[in-house]
Amino acid sequence: MNQLIEKERKHRRTRTYEESFQRLIPSGGYRSPNPYLMEDVLLSIVLKKPVLLKGPSGSGKTKLAESISNYFQQPMQSVNCSVDLDVESLLGYKTVVQENGQTLIDFVEGPVVEAMKKGHILYIDEINMAKAETLPILHSVLDHRRTLTNPFTGEVIFAHEDFNVIAAINEGYIGTTPMNEALKNRFISFSVAYISGDVLKELWQENFPNGKQEVTNVMLHLAEDLKTQVEQGLLSEEAASIRSLLDATELAQYIPIERAINYAIAEKLADRNEKELVMELANTWVK
């Protein structure tokens, strides 16, 4: 691992957090489809660059962000974007409180403000699902200024030295919109592809060390077949989701493999022909 990364890791791991924030440090476990992705993302984090993870649903973008949080033993604040996301969901909101018999206006900090002040990692999932008018408030947070003027309190917030931003997008999905260029240009962008081959096998061995070997064999073969069909344009990207395949494998420890694959993978697809293709591929491996 790069010496600069190791030095930063030692520094960040010397910090201590109260118990409520320790719970925000997730487990790691991300496996990269290539030997350099994880290290390159970590280097961008060390250099204080906002990171954008691009890839299909279930390719491991969130797991990669969680693994970075775990690597530094640094809490991760999360924002799940939707068309309903507003500035208050990001920054926080004012509320009325009673204190010593008096009625006061208090400000409850949101994930962006809290992460900036406390030096946490801020993870913004599916950032391209948020309305374009909501996100410009983050421009000064994401560029060299690393500051925010809270519009609700007037406070100018300067980011803690360990504060980082990781965002993730599923490109081309229903409900998403192309990212504004001014926003996109503030990120270092990485493509996160589905894993395959020996890396995929290692992931299954790690998650199901005592699992049924027949189930594991079927799922590994099916994963490769689904990936091939996606590459040929016969299936949508979500059909090859590693997350869905892991779910199917867990179900198949207790119910027939065909039903597990149907529930965890095929039934999520909107196109009937794609559903049928998934089950046809599965049945070629189920004995």
N, C-alpha and C positions, 0 to 999 in steps of 0.2 A: 504494500500500500504506500502511496505517495507520502513522503515525510511531512509535508505541509498538512496533510489530512490527519496523520497520526498526532502531530503536535496539537492540532485543534481539538481532536478527540480527547486527549488527556486534559486539556484545559476545561472543556465543557463537562467532563465527567467528575471534576472536582466540586461542581455545584451541588447544593442540596435543595430539595423542594419539600414543601409541606405535603402531608399524606394525600390531600385531595388532588394535588397536581401530579403526584407520583402515579396515580391511577391513569393519568393521561399519557403515560409512556407505554406504548403497545409492544407486543412481542414482534420479533423480526421474522426472518424466514424467507425473504424474497430470493428467488433464483433467477438469474439473468439469462436471457437467450444468447448473450455474447459475453466475452471475458472482460470487457472494459466499461460497460454501461454503468454499473454501480459506482465504480471509482470516479468516473467522469461526472456523475451527478453529485457525488460527495465533494469533489473539488469545486464545483460551482457553488455549493452550499458554503464551503469554507471561504470562498471569495465574496460572499454576501450577495450572490446573484439570485434573483427570483427564478425558480425552475418551473418549466411547463412540461408535463408528461402527457404525451399524445398516444392514443392507442385504442383498440377496440375494447368493448365491455368484457371484463373478466380476464384481461391480459396481465393484471397484477400491478396496476398503477397505484392503487391504494396500499397494497402490500409493500411496494417499493418505498412509498412515503413513510409507512410505519417502520420499515426496517432502518431508514435513516434516523428516525426519532429514537429507535432502540440503540442504534450504533453510538449515538452521542448521549444516550440516557437523558434525553431532553423531552419534556412534555410537548404534546402536539394538540393544538386547538383546531377543531374542524368546523368548516362551513359547508353545508350541502346546498348547492345553488338550485333555484327553480325560478319560474317566472314571477313567483310571489316574493322573492327575496327583495328586501328593501334596506335602506341605509341603517335603520335601527337594528336589523338582524345582524349587521356587520359590526357596528360601533357600540351599540347599547341604547338604553332608553332612560328617560326620566320617570320617576315614580314618587308618589307621596308617602312619607313615613312619619310615624309618631315617635318623638324623642323628648323625654323629660316634660311631657305634657304639651309639647309644641308640635305643630304640623310643619314639616320641612319637605323640601324638594330634594330628592337624592338622585344620583345618576348610577345606574347599574351597567357596568362595563360589559361590552360584547366581546366576542372572540378576537377581533382585530386589535382592539385597544389593550386587552389583557395580554395578548401574545407580544405586542410591541413593548409594553412596560416591563413584563417579567422575563423577556428573552426566551419565549417559547417558539416552536415551529408552528406556523399557520398553514393549514392544509385547506385549500379551496377546491372542492370536488365539483366536477361538471360546470366549470366556470362559464362555459359558453351556453349554458341554459339561463343565465341571469339576464335581465333586461339591460340593454346597452346603457341606459341612463343611470343605472345603479352603480356601476363600477368605476366611473371616473374619480370618485372620492378616494380610490386607492392609488391613483397615479403617483402622488408624491411619496407614498409608502414604498412603491415598487422601484422607483428610480434612485439616483445617487443621493437624493435628499434624505430618504428614510425617515420622513417626518409626516405628521398628520395634524391638521387643525380640526379639532372636534367641533362640528357645527352646532352641537347641542349644548356645549359648555364653554366654548371659546378656548379651551386648553390646547396648547401646542405640545404635541407628544413627539419626543425623539426616541427612535427605536433603540432598545437594548442592543449591545454589541453582538449578542448571540441570536438575535431575532432573524428568522428566515421565512420565506414564503415558498410553498410548493403548491402548484395548481395542476389540475388534471382535466382533460377534455376527451370526450368521445366524438370524433369528427363524423359529420354526415348523418347523425342519428335524428330521428323525429323529435322536434321540440328544441333542437339546438340551432344556434345561429353562428355565422362566421365571427370570429373575434375581431373587435375593433383594432385597426392597425396600431393606433397609439398605445393600446393596452398590450398587444402581442409583442411589440418591439421592446418592451421592458423585461421580457423573459429570455432565458436560455432554454431552447426547446429540445426535447429528447423524445424519440419514438420508442414506444414500449410494445414489442411484438409478443405473440404467443410463444411459449417455450416448446421444445420438441426434443426427440432423441434421448440421449443419456440424462440430460438435465430434467426432462419430464419424468423419467424413471426414478431418479433420485428423489424428486418431490413426492411421488407416490409412496416410495419406501419410507420416507420421513413421516408422512401423514397417516399411513396405514401399515405400520411395521408388523402387525399381527392380522392383517386383513386377508380375505380369501384370495389366493393366488389367481384363481380362475377369473375373478372379478377384475383384479388389477390388469391381467393380460388383455381382457376385452377392452377395458377403458383406454389402455395405452395404444392399442391398435386403432380404436375408434378415434382417439384424439388426432392421430396422424391422418386418418382418412378425412375427418372433418376439415382439418387444416388444408388438405389438398383440394377439397371441394370448394372451400372459400377462395383459395387462390385462383381457381378456375372460373369463379363467378357463379357457381351453381348454388351456393349457400351464402346467406348473409353472415357477417363477421361474428355476430353473437352466437351462432351455432357452434363455434369452436371455442367458446369461453372455457378457460381452465377452471374457473370458479364453479361453473355448472357441472363440469366433468367430475370435480371433487365431490360435489353434492350428490351426483348420481352414484359415485363409488361408495359413499357412506350409506346411502339408502340401500344399495345392492348387498350390503352385508346382512340385511334382514328380509328383503323381499326379492322376487325374481329380477334378474338384470334388466330384462326388457321393460318392465314397468318402471324401474328406477330411471332408466334413460328417457323414457317417455315423459315422466313427471318433471325431471330436472333439466331436460334439454329440449325435446321436441315440442312440448306444450307451450314453451315460451315463444315459439316462432309464429308469426302471423300468417305466413303463407302455407297453405295446405300441402303443396308439392314439396316444400322444404321439410315439413314434418315427416312426410312419407319417405323422403330420401334419407333422413337421419335414421329412421327405424330400419330401412333396408340395409344401410351400412352396418348398423348394430347387429342385425340378424345374421350377417355374414360371419361374425365372430362368436356369436353365442352358440354353444353346443348343447 
